[in-house]
Amino acid sequence: MAIVVQKYGGSSVADAGRIALVADKVAAARRRGVDVVVVVSAMGKTTDNLLTLANDAARTGVESPREAPRRELDMLLTTGERVSMALLSIALHSRGIDAISFTGSQSGILTNDRHFDARIIEVRPHRIEDELHRGRVVIVAGYQGMSYRREITTLGRGGSDTTAVALAAALGAEACEIYSDVDGVYSADPRVVPEAKHLPEVSYAHLQEMAEAGAKVLNAQAVEWARRQKITIHARRTSDPVNESGATARETVTTATADRPVRAIVGLDRVVLVETQASRLPNLTRALDDLGLSVMDLEVRRETAAFAVGLLNAPDWNRCRSTLLDVGGHDAHVGEERAMVSVVGDGLATGGAAIGGFVKAIETFDRVVASPLRLSGLVPREALADVQRRLHANFVVEVS
């Protein structure tokens, strides 16, 4: 039978009632005659709550608190998805659907040896294939895997998307369906920009730019997997009913052949600008890689270099900052936390009108960078929402 991989985010499994809705959707898909693999995130704000507990444990009752070790954070945070997968399996059994739950390591998801922001290097889904052959629904804990050293690892925020797409590729799935509380991809976050427009079709290139710039609808590493393996992604809302073929009335499809022009506004909170001597750049980038942090929008001049660093996957930023300053030397500068706002679309850097309009709309900024598919600027964190709304009015509403 054809295989479908479904992923349900934290809001979709936030309580027993929502898990029941997910179980009904999974059961309906199984009864349509397809094999179903389900990837689940932790319930609601479980991951944030566990991080708070870790910080409390590291700081309470000691005079000189230290950051929680990333290995122990991975051991702690992966429990959240295990709760979700077991509860969904129980709910499916009560509906007469034979199901079994697996952790990331039991599913054959192998990663590099980096904690809190690991990357999948291989998927060996033999146990999943065996259980599908037995007629079972397989439920997989997202966001996690096992390194080649047999250490439990996590894949960074949004990593359950990567789990789903990587499994879809390894299993030769017919489609990968990503369910959340939003019915697809929009031209901006609808919670920030009420006028945001639904995008029925998005190319891999545009979606990856959006994800890397901070869009929460899909994880950037997941889009990278989908692009390489040509996996079709359907972004859907969990609460929407499906028809006999399994589709919803409104969704976003991501394919290699999408040719509709796209303009979207994306915001990313908590970004810092790092400036250093160009000669120090190789050592700094190695240090960033060891810390699990990525370089964004690198600019190198004859003697100086500058780049942005997103802090979403930096639970121990104070330690990271100290390391960067040590490696960068006395000339290195790590700025205060800012937000990054971006316009994603075709032809943004080919003419002065787009760049001029972007600079005028964001008003106060530390830095602006341009590429063929994206214009980005660093702005004060408190101005991020207002800037997104102004950019949407200038770049999306007016060109529609």
N, C-alpha and C positions, 0 to 999 in steps of 0.2 A: 504494500500500500504506500501511497504518497505520505511523506513526513512533513508535518507543519511544526515549526518552533514558535511558541508564544512566550512573550516576556511580560510580566506584570510588575509594575513599580510599587514603591512603598505605599503610596496613597490608595492603590488598588487592593492591597491586603492589610489595610490599617486596623481592621477589627473583624470580629467573627461574621458580621453581616456582609462585609465586603468580600471576605474569603468565600462565603457561600455563593455570592454572585459570580466570582471567578470560577468556582467549582461547577456552577451551572453552565458557564460558557465552555469550559473545557470538556464537560460531559457531552454537550451538544456537538462539539467538533468531533469527538470520538465516535459519536453515533452517526455522523455523516460519512464514516468509513475511512478516516485518515488516522495515521499514527500521530500521536501528539507528544511532544516534549515541551514541558513548561519550565521556564526560568523565573524565579521569584526573587524580589528584593526583600530587605527587612521590613517589618511592619512600621508604617508611619514614620515617626521620628526616632525609631529605635537606635539607629547608628549615632545620631547626635547625642542621645541620652547616654549611650555607652561611652562616648568620648568625654562627656562631662564627668561620668563616674571615674574614668581613667585619670583625668586631671585632678579630681578631688583626692584620689588615692595617692597621687604623686606629690601633692602639696600639703595635705593635712597632717599636722603633728610633727613637722620637720622645720628646722631653721633655714636650711638652704635647699629648697625643693629643686628637683631636676625634671626635665621633660620625660614623659613616659617612653620607654624604649619601643621602637616601631615594631619589633618582632612581637612583643607582648600585646601591642595594640591589634595586630592582625589576629592573634589568638582570641582576643576579646571580641572584636567586631564581627568575626565570621559566625559567631553564635546567633546573630540576629537573623540571618537568612536561614539558618537551620530550624529556627522556630517556625518561620513562614512555610518552609517546604513540608514539615511534618504536619502542620495544621491543615494545609491544602490536601495532602494525601489522605488524612483522616476524613475530611469533608467529601472527597471523591468516593472513598469506600462506602460512606453512608448513602451515596447515590447509586450504588451498585456498579461502580467503575473501579476495576482493579488498577491500583496505582502503587508506585514505589518511589521513595525520595532518596536522592543522592547528594552528598556534599560535592564541592568542586573537585576535590582530589579523587573521590570515588568515581567521578564522571570522566576522569582521564584528562583533566585540564592541567597542562604542565606550563610553568612560567619560568622566567628568569629569577635570579636570586635577589630580588629587590623587594623590600617590605613597604606596604602602604600604597605603592604605585607600581606594582609589577606589570609586566607585559606577557601576554600569552605567546609561547614559542611553538607549541604543538598541542593538538587535541587527539587523544586516543579513546574514542567513545565505545569501546568494545562492550562494556557492561550495559551501556544504554541500548546498544543494538540488540544484545541478548534479551533484555527485558521487553523491548518493542516486539521482538519475534514471539514472545510469550503472550502478546496481546495487552500488555500493561501500558498505562500512561506513566511516563517518567518525569518526575519533578526534580529539578536541579537547583541547588542553591547558587544564586548569581554572585558576582563580585569577588569570587575567590577561586583559588587553585592551589597547586602544590609545586614548589620549585624542584629543580633537579637534585637538590640536597634534601628533599623530602620535608621541607619546611612549609607550613601553611602561609599563604600569601594572599593579599588583597589587591584588586586591580584599579584602585583609585575611584573617586566619586563618579557615579554613573557606570561603574564597571559591569553591572548586570546586563547592560546593553551589549557590551563586548562578549560576555559569556554567551548570550543568545545568538549573536551573529556568527561567532566562531563555531558553535555547535551546529548551526544551520549549514555552514560550509563543510564541516567534517562529516555530517550525516547525509549530505546531498539533498537537503530539504527543498521542498517546493517553494516555500516562502518563509520569511521571518516576520512575525507580527509583534509590534511593540505597543503595549497597552498602557495608558496613563490616564490622568484626569483631563487631558486636552485632546481634542479630536484631530490630531495631526500637527503639521508644521505651520507656523504663522509668520507673517512679515515682521513681527515683534512679539514680545511677551504680552499676551492679552491682559494680564493682570497689571501691567505697567502702562500699556498703550491700548486703550479701549477700542480704537479704530483699526487695530491690527487686522490684516486680511489673511484669510485661509489660503494656503498654497496647496493645490491638489496634486502637484507633481514637482519634484525637486531633483536635480542632478546630484550625483555623488560629489562633484567638485564644489558646488555651491553649499551643499549640506556640510561638507567637511570644513569649509571656511567658517561657516556659522558655528559649528561645534567647537572648533579650536578658538574662536573668538569669545566663547562663553555661553552659547545657546544651550539650554538645559534639555531640549527635547530629545537629543541623542548624544551619546558619548562619542568623542572624536575618534578614539581607537576603534570603536564599533563601526563607524562609517568607513574607516580605513580598511578594515576586514571586508566589509561589504563591497567596496570598490574593487579590491584585489580579486575577490572570489565571484564577483558579479551576482551577489545575493540581492534579491528584491526585498525591500523593507516596506511594510505597511504600518504606518503610524496611526493608531486608532484610540478612541476613548473607551474605557472599560464599560461605562454605563450605557453605551449605545447598543441597541439590538443588532444582531447579525441576520442576514438573509440565508436562504437555503445553501448558497455557495460559500457562506462564511464571511462575506464582505459586509461592511457597514455603510450607511448612507453617506457618510462624510469621513474622509480619511486622506492621508498624504502618502503617495507612493514614490519611493526613491529608486530610480533605475539609471542605467548608463545612457539611455536614449532620451531622457527628459530634455526637451529643447525650449521650454517656456522661459522667457526672461524673468529673472528673479531680482527683486530688491528687498533686502531685509535689514532690520536694525537689531543689533545684539549688544548686550551689556555684560561686563564681567567685573564683579566687585573684588576688591583686595588684590591689587597688582602693585608691584614696586618697580622702580627704574634703577638699574645698576649701571654705573659708569666707571670705567677703569682705563688703564693704559693698554694699548693694543697688544703689547708684548705679554701682558698677563692673561690675555683671553684664553689661550689653550688650557692653562691650569684652572681657570675659573670654570670653563665649561666641563672639564673633568670633575671638578668638585660638585657642580650642579647635578651631573649625572649620578654621582655617588649619593647625593642627597635626595634623588628622585624628583628633581625639579627640572622644568624644561625652559629653554631659551625661546623667547618670543620677540619677533621684530628686531633682529640684530642689525646694528649699524656700525660699520668699521670705517674710520678715517685713517689718515696716515699714522697718527700717534695715539688716537683714543678710540674707544669702543663703548657702545651703549646697547642695552637690551632690557626688555621687560621680563619679569618673572611673576607668574600667577601663583597665588598662595593657597589655592583650593586644596591641594594635596600636600600641604606642609603643616602637619599638626604640631611640629616643634620648630616654628619659624624663628624664635629667638636664637636657638642653637644654629640653625641654618645661616642666619644673618651673621653671626659671629664667625662662622667658618668662611663665608664669602669675604668678609673684611680681612681676615687673616691671610687668605690666599691672594686677595687682590692687592695687598700692601697698603702703604700709607696714602697712595693716590686714589684708592678705590672709594666710591661713594654709593651707599644704598639709601635710596630716597624713602620718604614717608609713604604709607599706604595710599594708593589712589584707586580709581576705577578706570576701566578701559571701555570705550564705546566704539562701535564699528558699524559701518555700512557695508553690506555684502552685495555684490552684483557685478554685471559685466561692464567693462569699459570705464571703470571709475578713475583710473590713473592716466587715461589717454587724453584728457582735455582739462583746461584750467577751470572750467565752469564748475565741475563736480568738486574739485579740491577747494576752490574758493568758497563754494556754498557750504562745504563741510566745516571749514575753519570758522566761517561766520556763525554757523549754527551752534557750535560747541562753546564759543565765546572764550572761556578761560580754560587753558590747557597747558600741560607740561611738554607735550611732544605729539607730533602727528606723523604717521607713516602711511605710505601708499603702495599698493600692489595692484595688478590687473583686476583682481576680484574683490579687493577690500581696501577701505580707508579706515584707519583707527587712530584714536587720540586718547591720551591719558588726561582725565578730568578729576576734580574733587569728588570724593565718594558721595557727599551729600547732594551733588548736582546730577547724579547719574540718571535718575528717572526723568527729570525735566529735559535733559539733553536728548534722551531717547525719543521723547514725544516731539521735540522740535525737529529732529532728524527725520522722523517718520513722516511728518507733515511735508517736509521739503523733498525727500528722496523717494517716498513710496506713494503717498496720496496724490501728489501732483503729477507723477508720471503714469498713473494707472489709466 
